[in-house]
């Protein structure tokens, strides 16, 4: 017997059964729970630009504004927020839910390339973007410490080895690192003394930049062997800066070791103080990973 025969012979019962199924479905649909804050992952891309020494006004006018004009032309852009601070610009782009994040990434990269001629020439690096929502909490936080290595070495190993490996994992959108100490050299100059030599702070900066480079030195080509000249001109300690010649005046060199200058090695502290930061227990270095 055909399975549809009972329904054909009893059309009224069949109609009532279908109406009952519809009513049950309608009542069940109305009883479905609705979350006030659903778990929705909006396609979000964060763009960071670093310009050391620039004030928030300079960052907003010369970096953030040109990028915002380019990003405003990206199709599917739903919301754009930006924050300009000392030496840093952060732009958060939120796209429509139906837009593929990979397509949005390509559009953002094209916009960054289009704004390259509008950005300052002195940017150390081009804008960096990452496919992550800054409002999301990190899915993993690691604390790294060592009893035998200095904190600067721990930071270098974390940045160059551990963070790179974690970022290669599937689903990881950004790996942020914080809490380290990087050695730095601060030079405190006297503008009045510089002016007496006919120099400015820009002249001092130019001399320091030219003396602290790491470029190719060339090669020696012989009949049987070739040698590459390997020399690093980067200055990594205050002692290397002290004999540096800034300029020549009346045939005499103006050195950085004059009393008008002071060069010393320090570590940047969270509060901006000069000198060794206070530490309690073993210093730690943290790495946070977000999806």
Backbone bond lengths (Angstrom), bond angles and torsions (degrees), N, CA, C in turn:
res aa  C-N    CA-C-N  psi(-1)  N-CA   C-N-CA  omega(-1)  CA-C   N-CA-C  phi
1 X - - - 1.466 - - 1.526 109.05 -
2 X 1.297 115.73 140.46 1.460 121.48 -179.31 1.528 109.81 -70.81
3 X 1.331 119.98 141.20 1.463 121.76 179.19 1.524 113.07 -65.05
4 X 1.320 117.15 -24.39 1.468 119.70 -178.90 1.525 112.94 -87.23
5 X 1.362 118.09 -6.32 1.484 119.99 -175.88 1.537 112.06 -62.32
6 X 1.376 119.84 -44.39 1.476 118.15 179.53 1.528 113.15 -60.22
7 X 1.315 117.92 -34.64 1.464 120.37 -179.48 1.530 111.42 -73.20
8 X 1.329 115.80 -32.74 1.475 118.41 178.34 1.522 110.46 -71.43
9 X 1.328 117.21 -38.46 1.465 120.20 -178.98 1.524 111.87 -73.65
10 X 1.312 119.22 -22.41 1.464 122.10 -178.51 1.530 109.01 -123.79
11 X 1.316 119.63 75.17 1.466 122.43 -176.87 1.530 112.87 -65.39
12 X 1.331 117.35 -35.17 1.470 119.48 -178.72 1.527 110.28 -67.90
13 X 1.318 116.86 -45.03 1.465 120.43 178.93 1.528 111.02 -63.94
14 X 1.323 115.14 -37.54 1.464 118.79 178.24 1.522 111.30 -63.43
15 X 1.345 115.62 -41.95 1.469 119.86 179.22 1.525 111.47 -64.07
16 X 1.333 115.99 -43.94 1.455 119.67 178.87 1.528 111.72 -64.06
17 X 1.337 117.13 -37.48 1.458 120.38 178.02 1.518 111.28 -63.49
18 X 1.334 116.84 -43.55 1.466 120.13 179.48 1.529 111.12 -65.79
19 X 1.331 117.09 -39.75 1.467 119.73 177.87 1.537 110.42 -64.30
20 X 1.330 116.01 -39.43 1.467 119.27 178.04 1.516 112.05 -63.65
21 X 1.340 116.88 -40.64 1.478 120.25 179.09 1.532 110.44 -64.43
22 X 1.356 115.47 -39.80 1.462 118.91 178.47 1.526 111.63 -64.75
23 X 1.332 116.77 -41.40 1.465 120.13 179.68 1.526 111.20 -65.67
24 X 1.326 116.88 -42.25 1.458 119.88 178.03 1.531 110.66 -63.25
25 X 1.315 117.68 -41.45 1.458 120.95 178.16 1.518 112.45 -64.66
26 X 1.354 116.50 -39.37 1.461 119.61 179.11 1.532 111.20 -65.49
27 X 1.344 116.43 -44.40 1.465 119.95 179.36 1.529 110.62 -64.92
28 X 1.321 117.31 -40.97 1.463 120.19 179.30 1.531 111.16 -65.95
29 X 1.330 117.08 -36.58 1.469 120.45 178.41 1.529 111.09 -63.81
30 X 1.338 116.99 -39.77 1.461 120.74 179.43 1.524 111.97 -69.02
31 X 1.321 116.96 -23.46 1.453 120.89 -178.25 1.536 113.20 -90.38
32 X 1.337 117.16 -1.28 1.459 119.56 179.48 1.532 110.28 -66.03
33 X 1.339 118.15 135.17 1.473 119.48 179.58 1.525 110.89 -72.56
34 X 1.324 116.07 143.44 1.456 123.47 178.89 1.519 108.08 -120.11
35 X 1.334 116.73 123.03 1.455 121.14 -179.20 1.523 110.33 -80.89
36 X 1.324 116.40 133.13 1.460 120.13 178.05 1.526 111.48 -70.11
37 X 1.322 116.68 -30.21 1.469 122.00 177.97 1.524 108.68 -126.58
38 X 1.312 117.83 80.63 1.469 119.19 -177.90 1.526 111.47 -68.18
39 X 1.321 115.41 153.95 1.453 122.26 178.01 1.526 108.83 -81.56
40 X 1.330 115.41 92.05 1.457 122.20 -177.64 1.522 107.80 -119.21
41 X 1.299 116.73 126.59 1.462 122.47 178.01 1.524 108.95 -98.79
42 X 1.325 116.13 100.98 1.459 120.29 177.81 1.534 109.34 -74.89
43 X 1.320 117.19 140.77 1.477 119.07 174.06 1.527 109.42 -63.93
44 X 1.305 116.90 112.22 1.465 122.45 -174.67 1.518 109.63 -129.36
45 X 1.317 115.58 137.64 1.462 122.80 178.07 1.523 107.99 -130.33
46 X 1.308 115.84 133.18 1.466 121.92 178.95 1.526 109.35 -111.04
47 X 1.324 115.79 129.93 1.466 122.54 -178.54 1.527 107.94 -114.21
48 X 1.336 116.85 124.45 1.458 122.72 179.77 1.523 109.73 -117.56
49 X 1.331 115.07 137.22 1.458 122.16 177.86 1.525 108.16 -132.90
50 X 1.322 116.30 131.12 1.460 121.54 -178.58 1.531 109.44 -115.19
51 X 1.341 114.65 130.15 1.462 122.32 178.99 1.527 107.37 -136.90
52 X 1.333 118.42 86.16 1.466 120.84 -173.58 1.522 111.97 -58.06
53 X 1.332 115.13 136.05 1.454 121.37 177.45 1.511 115.44 89.86
54 X 1.324 117.83 -6.34 1.466 120.55 -177.56 1.521 110.25 -88.93
55 X 1.321 116.45 140.41 1.458 122.11 178.04 1.526 109.90 -77.83
56 X 1.339 118.13 166.09 1.475 119.54 178.09 1.525 113.39 -58.70
57 X 1.349 117.34 -35.92 1.468 119.42 178.75 1.524 111.17 -65.85
58 X 1.320 116.49 -41.47 1.469 119.66 178.53 1.526 110.43 -66.64
59 X 1.317 117.81 -41.27 1.457 120.55 178.08 1.518 111.23 -62.33
60 X 1.330 117.39 -41.04 1.465 120.27 -178.21 1.515 112.25 -67.91
61 X 1.343 117.45 -38.71 1.462 120.39 -175.43 1.518 113.66 -84.88
62 X 1.339 117.16 -37.66 1.467 119.80 -173.64 1.517 114.46 -98.95
63 X 1.343 118.30 -17.98 1.465 120.81 -177.12 1.526 111.38 -119.43
64 X 1.323 116.78 -55.69 1.462 120.09 -174.54 1.522 111.86 -67.63
65 X 1.337 117.75 -46.04 1.466 120.96 -176.96 1.532 113.07 -61.47
66 X 1.351 120.26 -47.98 1.484 118.32 177.80 1.524 113.09 -61.36
67 X 1.332 116.87 -38.05 1.464 118.80 178.72 1.523 111.38 -67.90
68 X 1.324 117.50 -39.20 1.466 120.28 179.20 1.530 111.31 -63.65
69 X 1.317 117.14 -37.88 1.471 119.39 177.92 1.525 111.34 -63.85
70 X 1.309 116.55 -37.48 1.467 119.66 178.54 1.526 111.12 -73.44
71 X 1.325 117.31 -42.96 1.463 120.16 -179.57 1.519 112.18 -67.70
72 X 1.330 117.61 -27.00 1.458 120.34 178.82 1.511 113.74 -64.60
73 X 1.320 117.83 -17.17 1.464 122.04 179.51 1.522 112.85 -92.46
74 X 1.319 117.41 -0.58 1.465 120.55 -179.31 1.530 109.10 -74.63
75 X 1.321 118.99 126.97 1.475 120.23 178.75 1.525 111.27 -70.27
76 X 1.330 114.96 143.16 1.457 120.54 178.84 1.514 114.38 86.55
77 X 1.345 117.99 2.62 1.459 120.58 179.82 1.520 109.47 -73.70
78 X 1.315 116.43 124.40 1.462 122.10 -177.48 1.521 112.46 -98.70
79 X 1.318 117.46 -39.31 1.463 121.12 -177.30 1.513 109.55 -152.25
80 X 1.346 116.34 142.74 1.461 121.74 179.57 1.528 108.31 -137.75
81 X 1.315 116.89 123.44 1.459 123.30 176.53 1.521 108.85 -125.79
82 X 1.325 115.86 149.27 1.459 120.21 -177.11 1.526 109.56 -141.19
83 X 1.328 114.94 152.77 1.454 123.31 177.37 1.522 108.28 -137.80
84 X 1.325 115.99 124.22 1.465 121.78 178.65 1.519 108.59 -114.01
85 X 1.317 116.02 126.34 1.457 122.10 179.55 1.518 108.51 -133.82
86 X 1.330 116.31 -171.27 1.459 120.47 -178.98 1.525 110.03 -65.15
87 X 1.331 115.13 111.22 1.455 120.92 175.49 1.506 115.67 72.07
88 X 1.337 118.71 10.76 1.463 120.29 -176.09 1.520 109.87 -146.19
89 X 1.324 115.40 143.12 1.454 123.25 174.90 1.524 108.46 -134.26
90 X 1.332 116.26 127.46 1.460 122.27 -179.70 1.523 108.67 -123.66
91 X 1.315 116.65 122.91 1.467 122.97 179.20 1.526 107.24 -120.74
92 X 1.330 116.04 125.78 1.458 122.29 179.26 1.515 109.08 -108.78
93 X 1.323 117.10 123.85 1.461 124.09 -178.35 1.519 109.31 -112.06
94 X 1.321 116.27 125.57 1.461 121.78 178.61 1.526 108.71 -117.80
95 X 1.330 116.28 127.17 1.459 122.07 -173.86 1.528 110.30 -109.03
96 X 1.339 115.26 171.72 1.458 121.22 178.78 1.525 110.18 -64.99
97 X 1.335 114.34 155.02 1.466 119.39 -177.56 1.523 112.10 -65.90
98 X 1.326 117.76 -31.50 1.459 120.18 -176.93 1.529 113.02 -83.31
99 X 1.330 117.74 2.05 1.458 120.94 -179.67 1.522 109.95 -93.55
100 X 1.320 115.76 131.01 1.460 121.29 178.11 1.524 109.70 -68.86
101 X 1.337 116.14 133.12 1.455 120.41 -177.29 1.517 111.64 -65.02
102 X 1.328 118.06 -29.82 1.461 120.53 178.39 1.526 111.12 -69.10
103 X 1.340 116.52 -37.14 1.467 120.00 176.23 1.522 110.07 -66.62
104 X 1.333 116.42 -42.03 1.464 120.02 177.69 1.524 111.06 -62.52
105 X 1.326 117.33 -36.65 1.459 120.67 178.54 1.522 111.03 -62.11
106 X 1.325 117.21 -42.11 1.459 120.20 178.46 1.527 111.71 -64.57
107 X 1.343 116.38 -38.68 1.461 119.69 178.40 1.532 110.82 -66.20
108 X 1.316 116.98 -39.80 1.466 120.69 178.77 1.524 110.53 -65.18
109 X 1.310 117.56 -42.41 1.460 120.93 178.31 1.526 110.86 -62.32
110 X 1.332 116.83 -40.69 1.465 120.00 177.63 1.529 111.12 -64.91
111 X 1.327 117.30 -37.80 1.467 120.24 178.33 1.522 111.29 -67.14
112 X 1.323 117.74 -38.68 1.465 120.67 177.55 1.524 110.43 -64.23
113 X 1.316 116.64 -41.48 1.466 119.80 177.53 1.522 110.92 -64.25
114 X 1.347 116.57 -36.88 1.462 119.28 179.50 1.514 113.22 -69.74
115 X 1.327 117.11 -26.66 1.468 120.76 -179.50 1.519 112.89 -93.78
116 X 1.309 118.75 4.10 1.471 120.80 -176.23 1.521 112.01 -63.37
117 X 1.350 118.00 -36.14 1.459 119.94 -179.61 1.521 112.74 -78.83
118 X 1.338 117.94 -8.46 1.456 121.90 178.19 1.516 112.94 -97.51
119 X 1.322 117.47 -12.06 1.461 121.99 -178.67 1.526 110.25 -85.68
120 X 1.339 118.26 158.48 1.472 120.61 178.66 1.521 111.84 -59.71
121 X 1.327 114.61 146.83 1.463 119.64 -179.15 1.522 112.33 -72.90
122 X 1.335 117.50 -18.82 1.442 119.89 -176.25 1.511 115.26 -89.77
123 X 1.330 118.14 12.71 1.457 119.74 178.84 1.532 110.08 -65.25
124 X 1.325 118.06 127.84 1.477 118.62 -179.94 1.522 112.52 -67.30
125 X 1.338 117.28 -31.49 1.463 122.01 -179.75 1.527 108.77 -144.78
126 X 1.325 117.68 151.79 1.467 119.80 175.75 1.522 110.82 -68.29
127 X 1.320 117.62 165.15 1.476 120.02 178.21 1.525 111.87 -56.62
128 X 1.328 115.46 141.90 1.462 123.06 -178.32 1.518 108.30 -111.64
129 X 1.327 117.69 130.95 1.461 121.11 179.66 1.523 109.42 -120.25
130 X 1.319 115.04 151.95 1.459 121.90 179.06 1.517 108.91 -142.92
131 X 1.320 115.97 143.89 1.474 121.88 -178.41 1.529 109.17 -87.50
132 X 1.310 116.65 77.72 1.456 120.87 -178.57 1.511 109.00 -152.56
133 X 1.314 116.00 146.36 1.456 122.63 176.24 1.529 108.06 -90.51
134 X 1.344 118.99 118.78 1.462 119.64 -178.25 1.520 113.34 -65.43
135 X 1.352 117.91 -16.71 1.466 120.51 178.76 1.524 112.34 -78.16
136 X 1.328 117.62 -15.54 1.465 120.58 179.66 1.527 110.55 -76.26
137 X 1.312 114.96 145.17 1.459 120.13 177.33 1.525 109.66 -81.35
138 X 1.316 118.70 148.78 1.480 120.89 177.34 1.529 111.01 -60.79
139 X 1.311 115.48 140.92 1.458 120.13 179.23 1.526 111.47 -85.18
140 X 1.329 116.95 -14.63 1.468 120.66 -179.22 1.524 109.00 -153.92
141 X 1.319 115.96 132.47 1.461 121.99 176.82 1.523 108.61 -128.08
142 X 1.321 115.69 124.95 1.462 121.84 -179.20 1.522 109.46 -115.66
143 X 1.317 116.42 140.80 1.466 123.35 174.85 1.523 108.14 -112.83
144 X 1.317 116.75 123.98 1.465 122.13 -176.80 1.525 108.38 -113.56
145 X 1.291 117.32 130.47 1.458 122.84 178.77 1.515 109.68 -142.62
146 X 1.329 115.20 160.15 1.467 120.38 -179.55 1.519 108.98 -149.54
147 X 1.331 115.69 139.40 1.457 121.09 177.03 1.517 112.80 -91.46
148 X 1.334 117.49 -10.67 1.463 120.19 -176.41 1.527 112.91 -114.77
149 X 1.351 118.05 -24.12 1.462 121.16 -177.65 1.520 110.01 -103.11
150 X 1.329 118.17 145.86 1.469 119.99 174.31 1.524 110.37 -68.75
151 X 1.340 115.56 160.38 1.457 120.18 -175.90 1.524 111.79 -65.18
152 X 1.327 117.50 -31.51 1.466 119.84 177.81 1.523 111.23 -64.43
153 X 1.353 117.29 -37.92 1.461 120.70 177.71 1.524 110.84 -70.64
154 X 1.332 116.56 -37.91 1.470 119.89 176.80 1.518 110.32 -62.30
155 X 1.332 116.53 -41.06 1.460 119.88 178.39 1.523 111.59 -63.06
156 X 1.334 116.54 -42.13 1.461 120.33 -179.46 1.522 110.72 -63.99
157 X 1.314 118.34 -43.53 1.466 120.82 178.55 1.524 111.52 -65.89
158 X 1.324 117.07 -38.43 1.459 119.87 179.00 1.512 111.70 -66.22
159 X 1.337 115.76 -41.63 1.464 119.99 -177.02 1.520 112.05 -71.67
160 X 1.320 117.41 -40.32 1.462 120.63 -173.68 1.525 113.84 -90.08
161 X 1.329 118.05 -21.57 1.470 120.10 -175.25 1.523 112.34 -117.35
162 X 1.325 116.38 -62.49 1.463 119.94 -173.61 1.521 112.27 -66.16
163 X 1.330 117.00 -47.88 1.463 120.04 -178.10 1.531 111.58 -63.61
164 X 1.335 117.11 -36.09 1.463 120.12 179.53 1.525 111.35 -66.70
165 X 1.326 117.01 -39.91 1.461 120.42 179.54 1.526 111.29 -68.21
166 X 1.335 116.99 -40.99 1.467 119.65 179.93 1.522 110.81 -66.02
167 X 1.316 117.76 -38.86 1.465 120.69 -178.90 1.522 112.73 -66.84
168 X 1.338 117.79 -18.34 1.463 120.90 179.02 1.521 112.80 -82.52
169 X 1.322 118.12 -10.12 1.455 121.01 179.52 1.524 110.99 -69.96
170 X 1.321 115.97 146.86 1.459 121.49 -179.82 1.532 110.08 -67.10
171 X 1.322 116.11 131.07 1.453 121.51 178.59 1.513 114.73 93.18
172 X 1.330 119.16 -8.21 1.461 121.75 178.89 1.521 108.68 -86.75
173 X 1.340 115.45 121.45 1.457 119.67 -178.50 1.515 113.67 -96.09
174 X 1.322 118.04 -30.92 1.460 120.72 -176.70 1.518 109.24 -156.62
175 X 1.309 115.25 140.60 1.461 122.41 173.89 1.523 106.99 -121.56
176 X 1.320 117.40 115.57 1.454 122.49 179.99 1.518 109.35 -109.42
177 X 1.320 115.66 141.98 1.454 122.15 -177.42 1.523 108.48 -123.55
178 X 1.322 116.23 145.19 1.460 120.49 -177.59 1.524 108.72 -156.25
179 X 1.335 114.99 162.93 1.445 121.13 173.90 1.513 115.73 91.17
180 X 1.331 118.02 6.54 1.459 119.29 -178.07 1.510 112.63 -89.96
181 X 1.300 116.16 177.28 1.458 123.87 177.09 1.517 108.21 -130.42
182 X 1.323 115.59 121.01 1.454 120.73 178.70 1.526 109.58 -110.76
183 X 1.324 117.83 127.19 1.468 119.31 177.84 1.529 110.73 -61.18
184 X 1.314 115.64 141.46 1.458 121.00 -179.32 1.519 108.79 -144.73
185 X 1.324 115.73 157.92 1.459 122.72 177.19 1.518 107.89 -118.09
186 X 1.326 115.98 123.32 1.453 121.42 177.27 1.524 109.81 -107.57
187 X 1.305 115.86 133.92 1.461 122.21 178.21 1.523 107.45 -115.74
188 X 1.324 116.20 117.11 1.459 122.25 178.72 1.518 108.18 -100.62
189 X 1.310 116.53 114.71 1.459 122.04 -175.21 1.525 110.10 -107.88
190 X 1.314 115.24 155.27 1.455 122.75 176.63 1.520 107.79 -102.27
191 X 1.331 118.84 108.34 1.477 120.01 -177.94 1.522 112.69 -60.20
192 X 1.332 117.41 -33.31 1.465 119.69 179.93 1.521 110.83 -65.94
193 X 1.339 116.55 -44.20 1.460 119.90 178.16 1.525 111.07 -65.57
194 X 1.318 117.03 -36.65 1.465 119.35 176.34 1.520 111.17 -62.67
195 X 1.331 115.94 -42.26 1.469 119.61 -178.79 1.523 111.23 -64.84
196 X 1.327 117.64 -30.40 1.475 119.53 178.33 1.519 111.99 -66.11
197 X 1.330 117.38 -25.54 1.464 122.18 174.82 1.521 112.34 -92.17
198 X 1.320 117.51 0.99 1.457 120.21 -176.34 1.506 113.06 75.54
199 X 1.333 116.83 26.81 1.451 122.37 -179.23 1.528 109.70 -114.52
200 X 1.299 115.56 160.79 1.466 122.48 177.38 1.528 108.93 -127.34
201 X 1.320 115.09 172.33 1.462 119.33 177.29 1.521 111.30 -63.17
202 X 1.324 117.19 -31.30 1.465 120.26 177.57 1.524 110.65 -67.05
203 X 1.340 117.47 -37.84 1.466 120.12 176.05 1.524 110.83 -63.73
204 X 1.329 116.04 -39.66 1.466 119.83 177.47 1.520 110.88 -64.62
205 X 1.322 116.58 -43.01 1.465 119.81 179.43 1.522 110.92 -64.05
206 X 1.342 117.05 -40.78 1.468 120.03 179.93 1.524 111.21 -63.90
207 X 1.326 116.93 -41.39 1.468 119.97 179.43 1.517 111.41 -65.35
208 X 1.329 117.21 -40.13 1.457 119.87 178.31 1.522 111.27 -66.99
209 X 1.330 117.00 -37.51 1.470 120.17 179.81 1.518 111.40 -67.22
210 X 1.320 116.87 -41.66 1.469 120.11 -179.40 1.524 112.05 -69.31
211 X 1.320 116.65 -27.74 1.469 119.39 -179.38 1.511 112.73 -86.18
212 X 1.317 117.87 -10.39 1.468 121.40 -175.28 1.522 108.70 -122.73
213 X 1.324 115.98 75.10 1.458 122.20 -178.25 1.521 109.04 -128.86
214 X 1.303 114.49 160.53 1.475 121.09 176.62 1.519 107.44 -138.75
215 X 1.316 116.22 90.87 1.456 122.31 -175.80 1.521 109.99 -125.22
216 X 1.326 114.67 169.84 1.465 120.55 178.62 1.526 109.93 -66.08
217 X 1.323 116.11 137.30 1.471 122.38 -177.52 1.521 112.83 -101.77
218 X 1.329 118.16 -14.04 1.448 120.44 179.21 1.521 112.36 109.02
219 X 1.329 115.06 -172.29 1.463 121.33 -177.48 1.522 110.00 -140.32
220 X 1.334 115.28 161.11 1.460 123.58 170.93 1.524 107.55 -110.91
221 X 1.296 116.80 121.56 1.462 122.24 179.87 1.529 109.34 -105.84
222 X 1.326 115.69 119.60 1.449 120.95 178.25 1.519 111.24 -112.27
223 X 1.318 117.00 177.81 1.471 119.51 -179.17 1.521 112.87 -67.02
224 X 1.330 117.56 -25.97 1.460 120.54 -176.85 1.524 112.98 -123.58
225 X 1.311 117.52 -24.96 1.456 120.64 -177.10 1.529 110.24 -137.15
226 X 1.317 114.58 157.02 1.467 121.73 175.91 1.525 108.06 -127.50
227 X 1.320 115.69 137.42 1.459 121.74 -177.63 1.530 109.02 -120.01
228 X 1.319 114.84 141.00 1.456 121.50 175.81 1.518 109.02 -103.92
229 X 1.327 115.79 128.66 1.462 120.69 179.40 1.522 107.92 -75.12
230 X 1.299 115.75 119.05 1.463 121.69 -178.14 1.521 108.54 -114.63
231 X 1.333 115.90 106.10 1.461 121.31 178.70 1.516 108.63 -146.11
232 X 1.306 116.43 137.41 1.456 122.79 -179.03 1.523 108.64 -110.36
233 X 1.320 116.43 114.51 1.461 121.33 -178.99 1.522 112.86 -90.58
234 X 1.306 118.29 4.96 1.454 119.48 -179.98 1.528 110.98 -72.18
235 X 1.321 115.73 138.46 1.461 122.32 179.14 1.517 108.14 -98.14
236 X 1.330 116.49 122.44 1.453 120.28 -172.69 1.526 112.54 -116.95
237 X 1.333 118.23 -0.66 1.458 120.14 -179.82 1.519 108.90 -139.31
238 X 1.332 115.40 160.46 1.461 119.94 179.88 1.525 111.38 -66.95
239 X 1.336 117.47 -30.25 1.468 119.95 178.39 1.521 111.52 -64.08
240 X 1.317 116.89 -29.90 1.466 119.55 178.61 1.520 111.86 -74.28
241 X 1.328 117.38 -24.87 1.457 120.78 179.75 1.530 112.80 -82.87
242 X 1.319 117.35 -25.42 1.471 120.05 -171.34 1.532 113.36 -59.69
243 X 1.338 121.30 -45.94 1.478 119.32 -179.75 1.524 114.43 -80.61
244 X 1.315 117.69 8.13 1.459 120.63 -175.87 1.529 110.42 -66.52
245 X 1.322 116.71 133.37 1.468 123.06 179.61 1.530 107.91 -93.60
246 X 1.330 115.82 122.23 1.463 121.18 179.91 1.519 110.89 -82.73
247 X 1.329 116.98 -45.97 1.466 121.74 -178.52 1.521 108.26 -163.09
248 X 1.322 114.85 176.00 1.461 121.91 176.11 1.529 108.46 -117.43
249 X 1.311 115.80 131.11 1.458 121.56 176.98 1.529 108.66 -132.17
250 X 1.347 115.66 122.50 1.467 122.73 -178.94 1.528 111.30 57.27
251 X 1.328 115.31 36.61 1.451 120.45 178.38 1.507 115.02 79.13
252 X 1.316 117.90 -0.70 1.467 121.57 -179.00 1.527 108.92 -111.10
253 X 1.330 116.87 141.35 1.474 119.36 -179.69 1.525 111.12 -77.64
254 X 1.310 114.76 144.59 1.460 122.39 172.55 1.523 106.23 -102.87
255 X 1.323 115.39 108.98 1.452 120.63 -174.84 1.526 111.00 -99.68
256 X 1.319 112.75 162.61 1.459 119.15 178.49 1.522 111.95 -74.24
257 X 1.347 117.02 -13.76 1.471 120.21 -178.73 1.517 112.32 -85.50
258 X 1.335 117.70 3.08 1.459 118.56 175.50 1.511 110.36 -62.56
259 X 1.271 116.30 160.35 1.454 119.96 -179.74 1.522 112.50 -65.07
260 X 1.291 116.13 -13.12 1.457 119.46 -177.98 1.511 112.23 -80.07
261 X 1.334 116.54 -8.48 1.458 121.21 -179.92 1.514 108.77 -127.82
262 X 1.284 113.84 158.34 1.464 120.98 173.34 1.518 108.13 -140.72
263 X 1.311 116.67 127.99 1.465 121.19 177.33 1.510 108.24 -122.41
264 X 1.284 117.99 127.40 1.451 121.25 179.88 1.515 109.61 -148.25
265 X 1.314 113.88 151.87 1.453 120.05 -179.82 1.517 109.26 -90.96
266 X 1.308 115.73 138.00 1.454 119.90 -178.40 1.510 109.02 -147.22
267 X 1.290 114.30 171.46 1.449 120.54 173.25 1.512 107.67 -117.78
268 X 1.357 115.59 135.91 1.454 119.70 -179.31 1.514 109.56 -70.22
269 X 1.333 116.01 128.06 1.454 121.60 177.65 1.512 109.25 -99.30
270 X 1.314 115.55 161.75 1.460 119.92 -179.55 1.519 111.01 -63.77
271 X 1.341 118.46 -32.71 1.457 121.68 -179.12 1.520 112.62 -89.40
272 X 1.328 118.14 1.78 1.446 121.40 178.53 1.517 114.30 82.13
273 X 1.307 120.23 10.86 1.458 122.24 -179.92 1.533 109.50 -78.97
274 X 1.309 114.31 156.14 1.459 121.01 178.79 1.514 108.72 -95.98
275 X 1.322 116.98 134.70 1.459 120.89 178.94 1.506 110.82 120.30
276 X 1.299 114.82 -171.80 1.454 120.96 -178.16 1.520 110.12 -76.84
277 X 1.330 119.39 128.77 1.459 120.92 176.77 1.520 111.20 -72.15
278 X 1.320 114.50 149.75 1.451 118.54 176.44 1.516 110.12 -72.84
279 X 1.309 116.54 140.91 1.462 121.59 180.00 1.509 109.40 -134.59
280 X 1.279 115.20 143.84 1.443 121.92 177.53 1.520 108.48 -123.54
281 X 1.316 116.39 119.82 1.448 119.18 -176.66 1.522 110.19 77.42
282 X 1.311 116.34 -156.35 1.453 121.65 -179.78 1.521 109.20 -82.46
283 X 1.342 119.28 130.36 1.458 120.72 177.08 1.524 110.09 -66.94
284 X 1.303 114.56 145.17 1.460 120.09 -177.49 1.514 110.19 -122.28
285 X 1.323 113.81 156.71 1.455 122.63 176.92 1.522 106.54 -133.02
286 X 1.317 117.30 128.15 1.461 120.93 -172.37 1.509 110.93 -112.07
287 X 1.328 115.46 148.76 1.460 123.81 175.41 1.516 107.65 -133.03
288 X 1.325 116.89 128.10 1.464 122.99 -178.66 1.521 108.68 -117.98
289 X 1.315 116.84 134.90 1.459 123.37 -179.60 1.518 109.10 -114.85
290 X 1.329 116.93 134.29 1.464 122.80 176.99 1.504 110.26 -122.53
291 X 1.284 115.19 152.22 1.467 118.53 -177.43 1.523 110.60 -88.95
